[in-house]
Amino acid sequence: VASASFIGNPRFASASGALVARSTGAGAPNQVLSDLSAKAAAVKAAVVEATEEPRLTISRLMERRPVAILNHVVGTGVLLFFAGGVAGGLAKTVTAPLDRLKIIMQISGANQQSAAAQAAAKGGLIPAFIAIGKSEGVRGYWKGNVPQVIRILPYSTAMLNSYEFYKKKFADQKTGELSVPARLLSGAAAACTATLVTYPLDIIRFRLSVDPNMKTMGQVIKDILKNEGPRAFFKGLPATCVSISPYSALNFCAFDMFKKMLPEEMHGTAQGIATASLLATALASGSCYPLDTIRRQMQLKSSTYTSVLDAGVSIVARDGVSGLFKGFVPNAVKNMPNKSIQLTTFDVFKKKIAASDKALKEEQEILNKETAAAAKAAGKNKRK
């Protein structure tokens, strides 16, 4: 009864009738919902304006800070990644003649297809170097450098990232400290990981360096697939891992140790890093070079060695113990400029990237202040 009397109340009837009339009037079927949506959009815009940092545009940077464009578009991390690759590629290219001479010396006892290998077997280092220029021209000194440069980026990325990954895995779970054996194991595991990722490129580069009939990467790939099959791209992989693991383990570990042993004023400087790197490389190269000679001879197309031990015994029987150290001199000579060029070039790139990053941050701060000032002025105008 109460509800019936409430519904029959004339005041309720007139109010409800007015509401129905408003909602069914021409041009306003959802007026209430429209008002609510408009208010919600206004609130959202105000929140975004208050919390979201104003975005820089390329056109603004072109006018005011062109140096900041690369960092804005690509990002600091990506730029540093490519800087490392370019620095490594430049260093490899400058020292490529010495690297090719080292490889020819290493395989001259087992393979004498090229004039340079024949000269190396008969006369040694200098005749081999001269023979490369005579038989192949100046470009011959850089034969095999293209796949080597292509290989640098993925190899360096896989090596450095996997080294950090393995260090975390092998570190003491309670203290986070990394013992010397764990550091050595991390370096060895990182070397095997990086080698596995890029090994086919190493085979292509090696075959280009030693086979005078091969002129391009495409030729090498076709020849391997036709005569040896896809598995040949991984020929000598176990020997390579066995040879490169102790080298990288010792190199990484010695580098960290030498950095700590340097005088305080050299810590963190380019000179200190270069010194530690050179010392570590010299120690690792001298200790592990025979294994590098063995793995190079196992990569040859004509290789019939069944294991690292078999290859080592055969090389010593044929060439004597000195046969394991063939090419050591050009390898040692190339390491110093290689590391110096790589570190110097990377340092220059790092400074340029840092300057770009600084300019980008400064421009963002200026834009933030301009936006805040504009919003404040707009607020004053509204109140007026």
Secondary structure, DSSP 8 states (H G I E B T S, - for coil): -HHHHHHT-HHHHHHHHHHHHHHTSTT-TTHHHHHHHHHHHHHHHHHHHHHS-----HHHHHHH-GGGHHHHHT-HHHHHHHHHHHHHHHHHHHTHHHHHHHHHHHHTTT---SHHHHHHHHH-HHHHHHHHHHHH-GGGGGTTHHHHHHHHHHHHHHHHHHHHHHHHHHS-TTT----HHHHHHHHHHHHHHHHHHHHHHHHHHHHHHH-TT--SHHHHHHHHHHHT-GGGGGTTHHHHHHHHHHHHHHHHHHHHHHHHHS-GGGTTSHHHHHHHHHHHHHHHHHHHHHHHHHHHHHTSTT----SHHHHHHHHHHHH-GGGGGTTHHHHHHHHHHHHHHHHHHHHHHHHHHHHHHHHHHHHHHHHHHHHHHHHHHHHHHHH-
